[in-house]
Amino acid sequence: MAYLIIMFPLLGFLITSFIGKKIGDAASQFVTCLLVFASSLISFFYFFQFIKGSEVLNFVIFEWISSGNLNLNWSIYIDSLTSVMLVVVTSVSFLVHVYSIGYMQHDPHKPRFMGYLSLFTFAMLMLITSDNFLQLFFGWEGVGLASYLLIGFWFKKPSANAAAIKAFIVNRVGDFGLAIGVFLIFKFTGSLNFSEVFQQIPSLDQKKINFLGVEGGLITYICIFLFIGAMGKSAQLFLHTWLPDAMEGPTPVSALIHAATMVTAGVFLVVRCSPLFEYSDISKSLIILIGASTAFFAATVALVQNDIKKIIAYSTCSQLGYMFFAAGVGAYHIAIFHLFTHAFFKALLFLCAGSVIHSLNEEQDIRKMGGIYKKIPFTYIFMIIGTLAITGFPFFSGFYSKDAILEATYFSPNNMGGYATVLGVFTALLTSIYSWRLIYKTFHGTYRGEINKYKKIHESPVIILLPLFFLTLGAIFSGFIFKDIFIGNEHQDFWQSSIFFKDQFILKHPPLWFLLFTPVCGLLIIIGSYFIYIKNTHILENLKKINQPLYNFLLNKWYFDEIYNFIFIRPTKAIGSFFWNKGDIKLIDGFGPNGFAKIIKSISERAVLFQSGYLYHYAFVILIGLTILLTYLLL
């Protein structure tokens, strides 16, 4: 039965790719939704089996590589960690498939879109069910390919093409780091199977290597390179620039790839490799530094963005930062718990944003919205619930997972724990501000768009609202229901060997003031945001004028794109232009094909002069030719 989890999405992709046009749009949509739904049901079955205490399962599909001492199988490996990821990937993917039926109803290429969604689901499932680094790398590259296809789905739109290329290239940077990490693992362990590699880690704890003239611990180098791969896929600081631009793709793509699944692959990699990271304090400190910095950076940028999807995209970057610094302090299970709850409320927010865009005839600028909550009441209610969850409002899913992360960092013995705690709390407050800014400017106040468009605003159809309803249930209840299983005192019983804790991890409770600080401030922010964004907007305008440089700094995303353009893009283009003009055109073409062509043309132009029509000219040419021939024969 486990084989079907993988094969159903692949089958859906193959059907829509080869006979999608023949069977029609409706049949393509029905088949892909049904097959992913079946995968989702089987995933839930295995998830509940592990809640009951099932042993690790490994289903070998076939022997993949057998060369020397390297033996790798193509397997479906299911443990507690995999079972959680299976539920997240297949359930969110199914709801996005259903949502896409309504959202893409006017698109002429629906079978191709549904096929790409299924291809992405297949690749992500291959990644999380791998039992070796090579199969994981296959899935890793597969989701990169699928994301390229989905982001650039509207290929006639130049900005979508540019965003797809940008995502592909930035991820290649991270993938290069991941590949180096995998090479180091194979070189020093002789294997790529997780179980065999992890067994050898304690014996390699003190091993040093010299990399590019810098000596350091082998495990530290491996972890750093693996984390670079995770940074690219999960859009962490310095490799984050692709994620906001990826919003150029259809909204279902944003929900599936850039909220709940693909971007969490980096977190999954770090947690899967916990037996490695537990032996490298340097790499764990690096993870905390990057994760906390990303959480803060993305939250500050989200404060001033005006595209409804980009605000939520930067929110994704920020929440991924929380997951990473949770893993950095050794709270791997809490990182996965937040990944689990985040999948529901972030997919909910993205799909709600898509519902708003759909209702407003593709309008995405929140400055042209406002006062529409009565027009689209169901979308409004669902988005309020998603906002309450992401801001950690008491008893919603984000409250349990985000607070657990802050509690773990508060008591962390790691030197970077304090840094993560301060930025984590401050980022939580910023999250409340930009989230309620989004709600108030989108749904409240007066409508700021074209009046004739206001009359056409309508609620989305049931096929769009139904997935939102089920995601709402996850946003409300997933934290409360699963907190004891995932992060309770008996969490080791559920995670078993899927997560490695070098030292026993016990989640302590910080002082009462620390527990109350974030919820109380969040409640005050709800009131304060309404006052600033609705009642007295002139206060914000005055602050913007006073702090115009800061506002521009945040609006331009800390100028990362401009800096990268100056450091990397322009020099690369200049070098390419030099080699193209001087090397390719003038040297290779000039002395190669074009050079021979010019010589032949020159000879031909001179030879044609002999074609005068006079007999003595032809006799002269024959005499010269005969002289040359005799000279050659005599020599």
C-alpha positions in Angstrom: 0.0 0.0 0.0 2.9 2.4 0.6 3.9 2.1 -3.0 0.6 3.7 -4.0 1.4 6.9 -2.0 4.2 7.6 -4.5 2.7 6.1 -7.6 -0.7 7.8 -7.6 0.6 11.4 -8.1 3.1 10.1 -10.7 0.2 8.4 -12.5 -1.8 11.6 -12.4 1.1 13.5 -14.0 1.6 10.9 -16.8 -2.2 10.7 -17.6 -2.5 14.5 -17.9 0.8 14.8 -19.8 0.0 12.2 -22.5 -3.7 12.1 -22.8 -4.9 15.2 -20.9 -6.1 17.0 -24.1 -7.9 13.9 -25.3 -9.8 13.2 -22.0 -10.6 16.9 -21.5 -10.3 19.5 -18.7 -12.9 18.0 -16.3 -11.5 14.5 -16.5 -7.9 15.7 -16.0 -9.0 17.6 -12.9 -11.0 14.7 -11.5 -8.3 12.1 -12.1 -5.5 14.1 -10.5 -7.6 15.1 -7.5 -8.8 11.6 -7.0 -5.3 10.1 -7.1 -3.8 12.6 -4.7 -6.8 12.1 -2.4 -6.0 8.4 -2.4 -2.4 9.1 -1.5 -3.6 11.4 1.3 -5.8 8.7 2.8 -3.0 6.2 2.8 -0.7 8.8 4.4 -3.1 9.4 7.2 -3.3 5.6 7.8 0.5 5.4 8.3 0.5 8.5 10.4 -2.0 7.0 12.9 -0.1 3.8 12.8 3.0 5.6 14.1 0.9 7.4 16.7 0.0 3.9 18.0 3.7 3.0 18.0 4.5 1.3 14.7 8.0 0.2 13.9 10.0 1.9 11.1 9.0 0.6 7.6 11.2 0.3 4.6 9.7 -0.9 1.3 12.3 -1.6 -1.4 11.1 -0.8 -4.9 14.2 -2.1 -6.7 18.0 -2.2 -6.3 19.2 1.1 -7.8 23.0 1.2 -7.7 25.5 -1.5 -6.9 29.0 -0.5 -7.5 31.9 -1.6 -5.3 30.9 -1.0 -1.7 28.1 1.3 -2.7 24.7 -0.3 -2.6 21.6 1.9 -2.9 18.0 0.9 -3.2 15.1 2.9 -4.5 13.0 2.7 -1.4 9.9 4.0 0.4 11.2 4.6 3.9 8.5 5.5 6.5 9.2 6.5 10.1 7.5 9.0 12.4 9.1 12.0 10.7 8.2 10.8 7.2 4.6 10.0 8.3 4.2 13.6 9.5 5.6 15.0 6.2 3.4 12.6 4.2 0.3 14.0 5.9 1.4 17.6 5.3 2.4 17.1 1.6 -0.5 15.0 0.5 -3.3 16.7 2.4 -2.3 20.2 1.4 -1.6 19.1 -2.2 -5.1 17.5 -2.4 -6.8 20.7 -1.2 -4.7 22.8 -3.6 -5.7 20.5 -6.5 -9.4 20.9 -5.6 -8.9 24.7 -5.2 -7.3 24.9 -8.6 -10.4 23.6 -10.3 -12.2 26.8 -9.4 -9.2 29.2 -9.5 -8.0 28.1 -12.9 -11.4 27.7 -14.5 -10.7 30.3 -17.2 -7.2 29.1 -18.0 -6.9 27.2 -21.4 -4.2 24.9 -20.1 -5.8 23.2 -17.1 -4.6 19.6 -17.8 -1.0 20.9 -18.0 -1.3 22.8 -14.7 -2.9 19.9 -12.9 -0.1 17.6 -14.2 2.6 19.9 -12.9 0.9 20.0 -9.5 1.0 16.1 -9.4 4.6 16.1 -10.6 5.6 18.3 -7.8 3.7 16.2 -5.3 5.5 13.1 -6.6 8.9 14.7 -6.4 8.3 15.9 -2.8 7.1 12.5 -1.8 10.3 10.9 -3.2 12.3 13.4 -1.2 10.7 12.6 2.1 10.5 8.8 1.7 14.1 8.4 0.7 16.4 6.2 2.8 19.6 7.5 1.3 21.1 10.8 0.3 21.1 10.1 -3.4 17.4 9.4 -3.6 16.8 12.5 -1.4 18.9 14.5 -3.9 16.7 13.2 -6.8 13.6 14.4 -5.0 15.3 17.6 -4.1 16.1 18.4 -7.8 12.7 17.2 -8.8 10.8 19.7 -6.7 13.2 22.3 -8.1 12.2 21.4 -11.6 8.5 21.3 -10.8 8.7 24.7 -9.1 10.3 26.1 -12.2 7.5 24.8 -14.3 4.8 26.0 -12.0 6.2 29.5 -11.3 6.7 30.0 -15.0 3.3 28.3 -15.9 2.1 31.6 -17.6 5.1 31.5 -19.8 3.9 34.3 -22.0 4.2 36.7 -19.0 7.9 38.0 -18.9 7.8 38.6 -15.2 6.8 34.9 -14.6 9.6 33.6 -16.8 12.1 35.8 -15.0 10.9 34.7 -11.6 11.1 31.0 -12.6 14.7 31.4 -13.9 15.6 33.3 -10.7 14.2 30.6 -8.5 16.0 27.9 -10.5 19.4 29.7 -10.4 19.3 30.7 -6.7 18.3 27.1 -5.8 21.2 25.8 -7.8 23.5 27.8 -5.5 22.1 26.0 -2.5 22.1 22.6 -4.3 25.8 23.0 -5.0 26.4 23.2 -1.3 24.2 20.2 -0.7 26.1 18.2 -3.4 29.4 19.0 -1.7 28.0 17.8 1.6 26.9 14.6 0.1 30.3 14.1 -1.6 32.0 14.5 1.7 29.7 12.0 3.4 30.4 9.4 0.8 34.2 10.1 0.8 34.6 9.6 4.5 31.9 7.0 5.3 31.8 5.0 2.0 28.0 5.0 2.1 25.0 7.2 1.3 22.4 5.2 3.2 21.1 7.1 6.2 21.4 4.3 8.7 25.0 3.4 7.7 26.1 7.0 7.6 24.6 7.9 11.0 26.1 4.9 12.7 29.6 6.1 11.7 29.2 9.7 12.9 30.4 9.2 16.5 33.6 7.7 15.3 34.2 10.8 13.0 33.6 13.3 15.7 37.2 14.3 16.1 38.3 14.0 12.5 39.7 17.2 10.9 40.0 18.1 7.3 41.5 20.9 5.3 39.0 22.6 3.0 40.4 25.4 0.8 43.2 26.0 3.2 40.9 26.2 6.3 41.1 23.3 8.8 38.0 22.3 10.6 36.0 19.4 11.8 34.7 17.0 9.2 31.2 16.9 10.6 31.0 20.7 10.9 31.9 21.0 7.2 29.4 18.4 6.2 26.7 20.1 8.3 27.5 23.6 6.9 27.2 22.4 3.3 24.0 20.5 4.0 22.6 23.7 5.6 23.6 25.8 2.6 21.4 23.4 0.6 18.6 23.9 3.1 19.0 27.7 3.0 18.4 27.7 -0.8 15.4 25.5 -0.7 13.8 27.1 2.3 14.6 30.7 1.2 16.8 31.7 4.2 18.7 35.0 4.4 21.1 35.5 1.5 19.4 32.9 -0.6 15.9 34.2 0.0 15.5 36.5 -3.0 13.7 34.0 -5.2 10.7 33.4 -3.0 8.8 36.8 -3.2 9.4 36.9 -7.0 7.9 33.4 -7.2 4.5 34.9 -6.5 4.3 35.6 -10.2 3.0 32.1 -10.6 -0.7 31.2 -10.0 -1.9 31.5 -6.4 -2.4 27.7 -6.0 1.4 27.3 -6.7 2.2 29.8 -4.0 0.1 27.8 -1.5 1.5 24.4 -2.4 5.2 25.1 -3.1 6.0 28.3 -1.3 4.0 27.9 1.9 3.5 24.3 2.9 5.8 21.8 1.2 8.8 22.7 -1.0 10.2 25.4 1.3 9.9 23.1 4.3 12.3 20.6 2.6 15.3 22.4 4.1 13.8 22.1 7.6 13.1 18.4 6.9 16.7 17.9 5.8 18.2 19.4 8.9 15.9 17.3 11.1 16.5 14.1 9.2 20.2 14.7 9.6 19.9 15.5 13.4 22.5 12.7 14.1 25.0 14.8 12.2 24.0 18.3 13.5 24.0 17.1 17.1 27.8 16.6 16.8 28.5 20.1 15.5 27.9 23.0 17.8 29.3 25.5 15.3 26.8 24.5 12.6 23.9 24.6 15.1 25.0 28.2 16.1 25.1 29.1 12.4 21.6 27.7 11.9 20.3 29.8 14.9 22.0 32.9 13.5 20.6 32.6 10.0 17.2 31.4 11.2 16.6 34.2 13.7 18.0 36.8 11.3 15.8 35.6 8.5 12.7 35.7 10.8 13.4 39.3 11.7 14.5 40.5 8.2 11.4 39.0 6.5 9.0 40.4 9.1 10.4 44.0 8.7 10.1 43.8 4.9 6.5 42.5 5.2 5.5 45.6 7.2 5.6 47.8 4.1 4.8 45.6 1.1 1.7 46.3 -0.8 1.2 43.1 -2.9 -1.1 40.8 -0.9 0.8 37.7 -2.0 4.3 39.1 -1.3 3.3 40.0 2.2 2.4 36.4 2.9 5.5 35.3 1.0 7.8 37.2 3.4 5.7 35.8 6.2 6.7 32.4 5.0 10.4 33.3 5.1 9.9 34.6 8.6 8.1 31.5 9.9 10.8 29.2 8.3 13.3 31.2 10.3 11.5 30.1 13.4 11.7 26.5 12.4 15.4 26.7 11.7 16.4 28.3 14.9 14.3 25.8 16.8 16.3 23.1 15.1 19.5 25.0 15.9 18.8 24.8 19.6 18.2 21.1 19.3 14.4 21.3 19.5 14.0 19.3 16.2 10.6 18.0 17.2 9.3 21.5 17.9 10.5 22.6 14.5 8.5 19.9 12.9 5.5 20.7 15.0 5.6 24.3 13.8 6.1 23.0 10.2 3.0 20.9 10.7 0.8 23.7 12.1 2.3 26.3 9.7 1.3 24.2 6.7 -2.4 24.6 7.5 -2.6 28.3 8.4 -0.1 29.4 5.7 -1.8 27.5 2.9 -5.1 28.9 4.3 -3.7 32.5 4.1 -2.4 32.0 0.6 -5.6 30.5 -0.7 -7.7 33.2 1.0 -5.5 35.7 -0.8 -6.2 33.9 -4.0 -9.9 34.1 -3.2 -9.6 37.8 -2.7 -7.7 38.2 -6.0 -10.3 36.1 -7.8 -13.1 38.2 -6.4 -11.4 41.5 -7.3 -10.7 40.4 -10.9 -6.9 39.7 -10.4 -6.2 42.8 -8.2 -3.3 42.2 -5.8 -2.5 45.7 -4.5 -4.0 46.1 -1.0 -3.9 49.9 -1.6 -6.7 49.4 -4.1 -8.8 47.3 -1.7 -10.7 48.0 1.5 -14.3 47.8 2.8 -15.0 44.5 1.1 -15.6 42.2 4.0 -19.4 42.3 3.5 -18.9 41.4 -0.2 -16.8 38.2 0.6 -17.8 37.3 4.1 -16.6 33.6 4.0 -13.2 34.5 2.7 -13.0 37.2 5.3 -13.8 34.8 8.2 -11.3 32.2 6.9 -8.6 34.8 6.6 -9.2 36.1 10.1 -8.8 32.6 11.4 -5.5 32.1 9.5 -4.3 35.5 10.8 -5.1 34.5 14.4 -3.2 31.3 13.9 -0.1 32.8 12.5 0.1 35.6 15.1 0.0 33.0 17.9 -3.4 34.0 19.3 -4.2 31.8 22.3 -5.7 28.4 21.5 -5.1 28.6 17.8 -2.5 26.2 16.2 0.3 28.8 15.9 0.0 29.6 19.6 1.2 26.1 20.7 4.0 25.7 18.2 5.4 29.2 18.2 5.4 29.5 22.0 7.1 26.2 22.3 9.9 27.4 20.0 10.4 30.6 22.1 10.4 28.5 25.3 13.0 26.2 23.8 15.3 29.1 22.9 14.7 30.8 26.3 16.4 27.8 28.1 18.9 26.9 25.3 22.5 26.4 26.5 23.7 27.5 23.1 25.4 30.9 23.1 23.1 32.1 20.3 20.0 31.1 22.2 19.5 34.6 23.7 19.9 36.2 20.2 17.2 33.9 18.9 14.9 34.6 21.9 15.1 38.4 21.5 14.6 38.4 17.8 11.9 35.6 18.0 9.8 37.6 20.4 10.3 40.9 18.5 9.5 39.1 15.2 6.3 37.8 16.8 5.2 41.3 17.5 6.1 42.4 13.9 4.1 39.4 12.6 1.0 40.7 14.4 1.5 44.2 13.0 1.9 43.2 9.3 -0.8 40.5 9.5 -3.4 42.8 10.9 -2.3 45.6 8.5 -3.1 43.1 5.7 -6.6 42.4 7.2 -7.5 46.0 7.8 -6.3 47.4 4.5 -7.9 44.5 2.5 -11.3 44.2 4.2 -12.0 47.3 6.3 -12.2 51.0 5.8 -13.4 52.5 2.5 -12.9 50.9 -0.9 -10.0 52.5 -2.6 -10.2 50.9 -6.1 -12.3 51.8 -9.1 -16.0 52.2 -8.2 -17.2 50.2 -11.2 -15.2 47.2 -10.0 -16.6 47.4 -6.5 -20.1 46.5 -7.8 -18.7 43.4 -9.5 -17.0 42.0 -6.3 -18.5 38.7 -5.4 -17.8 35.7 -3.1 -15.7 32.9 -4.6 -17.5 29.7 -5.7 -17.9 26.7 -3.3 -15.1 24.8 -5.1 -12.7 27.5 -3.8 -14.3 27.9 -0.4 -14.4 24.2 0.5 -10.6 23.7 0.7 -10.5 26.9 2.8 -12.9 25.4 5.3 -10.8 22.2 5.8 -7.6 24.3 6.1 -9.4 26.4 8.7 -10.0 23.3 10.8 -6.3 22.6 10.7 -5.4 26.2 11.6 -7.7 26.0 14.7 -7.2 22.5 16.0 -3.9 21.0 14.8 -1.9 22.6 17.5 -4.1 21.6 20.4 -4.7 18.0 19.2 -1.1 17.1 18.4 0.9 19.1 20.9 1.2 16.3 23.4 2.1 13.8 20.7 4.7 15.9 19.1 6.3 17.9 21.9 4.8 16.5 25.2 6.9 14.8 27.8 6.5 11.5 26.0 7.5 12.9 22.6 10.3 10.3 22.4 7.7 7.6 22.2 6.3 9.0 19.0 9.5 10.2 17.3 11.5 7.0 18.2 14.7 6.9 16.1 13.6 9.3 13.5 15.0 12.3 15.4 18.3 12.0 17.3 18.8 13.8 20.6 22.4 13.6 21.9 21.2 14.8 25.3 17.7 14.3 26.6 15.5 17.3 25.6 13.0 18.5 28.2 10.8 21.5 27.4 10.8 23.7 30.4 8.3 26.4 31.2 9.7 30.0 31.4 8.4 32.7 33.8 4.8 33.7 33.6 5.6 37.2 32.3 7.4 35.6 29.3 4.4 33.4 28.5 2.0 36.4 28.7 4.2 39.0 27.0 3.5 37.9 23.4 -0.2 37.2 23.6 -0.9 40.4 25.6 1.2 42.5 23.1 -0.6 40.7 20.2 -4.0 41.7 21.6 -2.8 45.3 22.0 -1.5 45.3 18.4 -4.9 44.2 17.1 -6.4 47.3 18.6 -3.5 49.6 17.8 -3.4 48.4 14.2 -7.1 49.3 13.7 -6.4 52.7 15.1 -3.5 53.4 12.9 -4.6 51.7 9.6 -8.3 52.6 9.7 -9.1 55.4 12.1 -6.1 57.7 11.9 -4.1 56.9 8.8 -2.5 60.4 8.8 -0.3 59.2 11.8 1.2 56.6 9.6 1.7 59.0 6.7 3.5 61.4 9.0 5.8 58.6 10.3 6.5 57.6 6.8 7.6 61.1 5.8 9.8 61.5 8.9 11.4 58.1 8.3 11.5 58.1 4.5 15.0 56.5 4.3 14.0 53.6 6.6 10.7 53.2 4.7 12.5 53.0 1.4 15.0 50.6 2.9 12.3 48.2 3.9 10.2 48.8 0.8 13.2 47.8 -1.4 13.8 44.7 0.7 17.0 45.8 2.3 18.4 46.4 -1.2 19.4 42.7 -1.5 18.4 42.5 -5.2 20.3 45.7 -6.0 23.4 44.5 -4.1 23.3 41.2 -5.9 22.8 42.9 -9.2 25.9 45.1 -8.6 28.1 42.3 -7.2 27.1 39.3 -9.3 24.8 40.1 -12.2 26.4 43.1 -13.8 30.0 41.7 -13.6 28.8 38.4 -15.0 27.0 40.1 -17.8 30.1 42.2 -18.5 32.4 39.2 -18.6 29.9 37.3 -20.8 29.6 40.3 -23.1 33.4 40.5 -23.4 33.8 36.8 -24.2 30.9 36.9 -26.6 32.1 39.9 -28.6 35.9 39.4 -28.4 36.1 35.7 -28.1 33.1 34.1 -29.8 32.3 36.7 -32.5 35.8 38.1 -33.3 38.1 35.2 -32.5 36.1 31.9 -33.1 33.7 33.1 -35.7 36.1 35.6 -37.2 38.9 33.0 -37.8 36.6 30.0 -38.0 33.4 29.7 -40.1 33.1 33.4 -40.9 36.9 33.7 -41.7 36.8 30.8 -44.2 33.7 32.2 -45.7 35.3 35.6 -46.2 38.4 34.0 -47.8 36.3 32.0 -50.2 34.1 35.0 -51.0 37.3 37.1 -51.6 38.7 34.4 -53.9 35.4 34.1 -55.7 35.1 37.8 -56.3 38.6 37.9 -57.9 38.1 34.7 -59.9 34.9 36.0 -61.4 37.0 38.7 -63.1 38.3 36.0 -65.5 34.8 35.3 -66.7 35.0 38.0 -69.3 33.8 36.1 -72.3 37.1 36.6 -74.3 38.8 33.5 -75.6 42.3 34.6 -74.8 41.4 35.2 -71.2 40.2 31.6 -70.9 43.3 30.3 -72.6 45.4 32.3 -70.2 43.7 30.7 -67.2 44.1 27.3 -68.7 47.8 27.9 -69.3 48.3 29.1 -65.7 46.4 26.0 -64.3 48.5 23.6 -66.6 51.7 25.3 -65.4 50.8 24.8 -61.7 49.8 21.2 -62.3 53.1 20.4 -64.2 55.1 22.1 -61.5 53.4 20.1 -58.8 54.0 16.8 -60.7 57.7 17.6 -61.3 58.3 18.5 -57.7 
